[in-house]
């Protein structure tokens, strides 16, 4: 019986993983292709429902309703993301194109507002 050190066991496990890696990588790539909808213009970029329209400006996302169209293009620019869903992590955002430095990616409203810093004390109940 041969005793293996931790390093020898790790090397042996890596070797076995490399042999099985081809099959695992192919399965993972197949799974990613099935899950990814950011290249699929048949579904809405936000809710993944069947899409009825594609963005005329960027042609990178599609939407199912006028409300989702306004969320994608609120003014004269298109947001560069699409919402994905995975069993492992839930909902997450994926870029649909390269994002420029300092480009607006997401807009959100503040949950609470307070008085301006540096002003005189203000009653917060009035």
C-alpha positions in Angstrom: 0.0 0.0 0.0 1.4 3.4 -1.0 0.8 6.5 1.1 0.3 9.7 -0.9 1.0 13.2 0.3 -1.5 16.0 -0.2 0.4 17.3 -3.2 0.6 13.9 -4.9 -3.2 13.5 -4.4 -3.9 16.9 -5.9 -1.7 16.1 -8.9 -3.4 12.8 -9.4 -6.9 14.4 -9.1 -5.9 17.1 -11.6 -4.7 14.4 -14.1 -8.0 12.6 -13.7 -9.9 15.8 -14.2 -8.0 16.7 -17.3 -8.9 13.3 -18.8 -12.6 13.9 -18.0 -12.3 17.6 -18.8 -13.1 17.3 -22.5 -16.5 15.7 -21.8 -17.2 18.2 -18.9 -16.2 21.2 -21.1 -18.5 20.0 -23.9 -21.4 19.5 -21.5 -20.8 23.0 -19.9 -20.6 24.7 -23.3 -23.8 23.0 -24.4 -25.5 24.0 -21.2 -24.4 27.6 -21.6 -25.6 27.7 -25.1 -29.0 26.5 -24.0 -29.2 28.9 -21.1 -28.0 32.1 -22.8 -30.7 34.2 -24.3 -28.6 37.4 -24.9 -28.1 36.2 -28.5 -31.7 35.1 -28.9 -33.9 37.9 -30.3 -37.0 35.7 -30.0 -37.3 36.5 -26.3 -37.7 39.7 -24.3 -34.5 41.1 -22.8 -36.1 41.7 -19.4 -38.6 38.9 -18.8 -37.7 36.2 -21.4 -41.3 36.1 -22.7 -41.8 35.7 -26.5 -40.7 38.9 -28.1 -42.9 40.9 -30.5 -40.4 43.6 -31.5 -36.6 44.2 -31.8 -34.9 47.4 -30.9 -34.7 49.5 -34.1 -31.6 51.5 -32.8 -29.2 48.8 -31.6 -30.7 45.5 -33.0 -29.2 43.7 -30.0 -32.3 43.0 -27.8 -36.0 42.3 -28.3 -39.0 43.1 -26.1 -42.5 41.9 -25.5 -44.2 45.1 -24.7 -44.0 48.9 -25.0 -43.1 49.2 -21.3 -40.1 47.0 -21.7 -39.1 48.9 -24.8 -39.1 52.1 -22.7 -37.0 50.5 -20.0 -34.4 49.5 -22.7 -34.4 52.8 -24.4 -35.6 55.5 -21.9 -34.1 58.5 -23.9 -31.8 58.6 -26.9 -29.6 55.7 -25.9 -30.0 51.9 -25.4 -29.0 50.2 -22.2 -26.4 47.6 -23.0 -27.7 44.7 -20.9 -30.1 41.7 -20.9 -31.4 39.9 -17.9 -30.6 36.1 -17.7 -31.7 33.5 -15.3 -29.9 30.4 -13.9 -30.8 27.7 -11.4 -27.5 28.2 -9.7 -27.5 32.0 -9.2 -31.0 33.2 -10.1 -31.4 36.4 -12.2 -28.4 38.3 -13.3 -27.5 41.0 -15.9 -25.4 40.2 -19.0 -23.8 42.8 -21.3 -25.0 42.5 -24.9 -22.2 44.6 -26.4 -18.9 46.1 -25.3 -19.4 48.8 -22.7 -17.4 52.0 -23.0 -15.6 53.5 -19.9 -17.9 55.8 -17.9 -21.0 54.7 -20.0 -24.3 54.6 -18.1 -25.2 51.0 -17.6 -28.1 51.1 -15.1 -30.3 53.7 -13.6 -31.9 53.4 -10.2 -33.8 55.7 -7.8 -32.7 56.3 -4.3 -34.5 54.5 -1.6 -34.3 57.5 0.7 -33.3 61.2 0.5 -32.1 63.5 3.2 -31.0 67.1 3.7 -28.0 68.3 1.8 -24.7 67.9 3.6 -23.2 71.1 5.0 -26.4 73.0 5.3 -27.9 74.3 8.6 -29.8 71.7 10.7 -33.3 70.9 9.3 -36.2 69.2 10.9 -36.7 65.9 9.1 -40.4 65.6 10.0 -41.5 68.9 8.5 
